């Protein structure tokens, strides 16, 4: 069986809540749960399948804990790794950089050889620009708890089925 882990900040309330939901739906016995705030590149590299919780802060920035880990990650080889990314953003108040953190992380890991999985459709979202959009799709699961919370459960449930299939679990 492939080794799978989910990494998210235990202190970022909304991202943590979604991480807990993903873990529950994925199957607690099938996934390791890791706190991204205290994780290293070696923690990431020991898994074949990664789910990363990457919220977007401020005007399209990565949270400090991911931003500080990027220089270490950029010297690593992620070939053979499959990475699914979810994150939260606010498409109404930050429409020009909606969920950019997901895109930043996806592009970084893809350039290091990782296969990004868990693409989602952009229909139903209302934003101006996002680094998480490529070829008319999102490179992960984008959630907006501020404006579309009622859609979150269905979006997460559908996404879990997709990534489990792509992880070949």
C-alpha positions in Angstrom: 0.0 0.0 0.0 1.2 3.5 -0.8 2.2 5.6 2.2 -0.1 8.7 2.4 -0.1 11.7 4.7 -2.0 14.9 5.1 -0.1 18.0 6.2 -1.9 21.1 7.4 -1.5 23.7 10.2 -3.2 22.5 13.4 -3.5 26.1 14.4 -5.2 27.5 11.3 -8.8 26.8 12.3 -10.5 26.6 9.0 -7.8 24.7 7.2 -7.5 22.3 10.2 -11.3 21.7 10.2 -11.2 20.8 6.5 -8.1 18.7 7.2 -10.0 16.8 9.8 -12.9 16.3 7.5 -10.6 15.0 4.7 -8.9 12.6 7.2 -12.3 11.2 8.3 -13.6 10.7 4.8 -10.3 9.3 3.6 -10.1 6.9 6.4 -8.2 7.6 9.6 -6.4 4.2 9.3 -5.2 5.0 5.8 -3.5 8.3 6.3 -1.0 9.9 8.6 -1.8 13.3 10.0 1.1 15.8 10.3 1.3 19.4 11.5 2.7 21.5 8.7 4.0 24.1 11.1 6.6 21.7 12.5 7.3 19.5 9.5 10.5 19.4 7.4 11.3 18.3 3.9 12.3 14.9 5.2 8.8 14.5 6.7 7.3 15.2 3.3 9.7 13.0 1.4 8.9 9.8 3.4 5.5 9.6 1.8 4.4 8.6 -1.7 1.1 10.4 -1.6 0.8 13.9 0.0 -2.3 16.0 0.7 -1.3 19.5 1.6 -3.5 22.1 3.3 -2.4 25.5 1.9 -4.5 28.5 2.7 -3.8 31.8 1.0 -2.9 34.7 3.3 -3.2 38.4 2.7 -2.7 39.3 -1.0 -1.9 35.9 -2.4 0.8 34.7 -0.1 1.7 31.4 1.4 1.4 31.1 5.2 4.7 31.6 7.0 5.2 27.9 7.8 5.0 26.9 4.1 6.9 29.9 2.9 9.8 29.1 5.3 9.8 25.4 4.2 10.0 26.2 0.5 13.8 26.9 0.3 14.5 23.4 1.7 11.9 21.8 -0.5 13.4 23.5 -3.6 16.5 21.4 -3.3 14.6 18.1 -3.2 13.5 15.5 -5.7 9.8 14.8 -5.6 9.8 12.4 -8.6 7.4 9.6 -7.9 5.4 11.6 -5.4 1.7 12.4 -6.0 0.5 15.6 -4.4 -3.1 16.8 -3.9 -3.5 20.3 -2.5 -6.5 22.0 -0.9 -6.8 25.4 0.5 -9.1 28.2 1.5 -9.4 31.7 0.1 -12.0 34.5 -0.2 -13.1 35.1 -3.7 -15.2 38.2 -2.8 -12.7 40.2 -0.9 -9.5 38.9 -2.7 -10.8 38.2 -6.2 -7.5 39.1 -7.9 -5.5 36.4 -6.1 -8.1 33.8 -5.0 -6.3 30.8 -3.5 -2.9 31.8 -5.0 -1.2 29.7 -2.3 -2.4 26.5 -3.9 -1.0 27.5 -7.2 2.4 28.6 -5.7 2.8 25.3 -4.0 1.6 23.2 -7.0 4.0 24.9 -9.4 6.9 24.5 -6.9 6.4 20.8 -6.4 5.6 20.1 -10.0 8.9 21.8 -11.0 10.6 19.3 -8.6 9.1 16.3 -10.3 5.9 15.8 -8.3 2.7 14.8 -10.0 -0.1 17.1 -9.0 -3.5 15.3 -8.7 -6.9 16.3 -7.6 -7.7 18.9 -10.2 -11.2 20.5 -9.9 -13.5 22.5 -12.1 -13.7 26.3 -11.8 -17.5 26.5 -12.4 -19.4 28.0 -9.5 -16.6 30.3 -8.4 -16.5 34.1 -9.0 -13.0 35.7 -9.0 -10.7 37.7 -11.2 -7.5 35.8 -11.2 -5.9 32.8 -9.4 -2.4 31.2 -9.6 -4.3 28.0 -8.8 -5.9 28.0 -12.3 -4.2 26.3 -15.2 -5.8 25.3 -18.5 -9.3 26.2 -17.3 -9.1 24.0 -14.1 -7.9 24.4 -10.6 -4.7 22.5 -9.5 -6.5 21.4 -6.3 -9.5 21.9 -4.1 -10.3 25.6 -3.6 -12.7 26.4 -0.8 -14.3 29.7 0.2 -15.7 29.3 3.7 -16.5 33.1 3.8 -18.9 33.1 0.8 -19.6 29.5 -0.2 -19.5 27.4 3.0 -22.7 25.6 2.1 -20.8 24.0 -0.9 -17.8 22.8 1.1 -19.0 19.3 2.2 -20.1 18.3 -1.3 -16.8 19.6 -2.8 -14.7 17.8 -0.2 -16.6 14.5 -0.6 -16.2 14.6 -4.4 -12.5 15.5 -4.2 -11.7 12.7 -1.8 -13.1 10.1 -4.3 -11.0 11.7 -7.1 -7.7 11.7 -5.1 -8.2 8.2 -3.7 -8.5 7.0 -7.3 -5.5 9.0 -8.5 -3.5 7.7 -5.5 -4.6 4.2 -6.5 -5.8 3.4 -3.1 
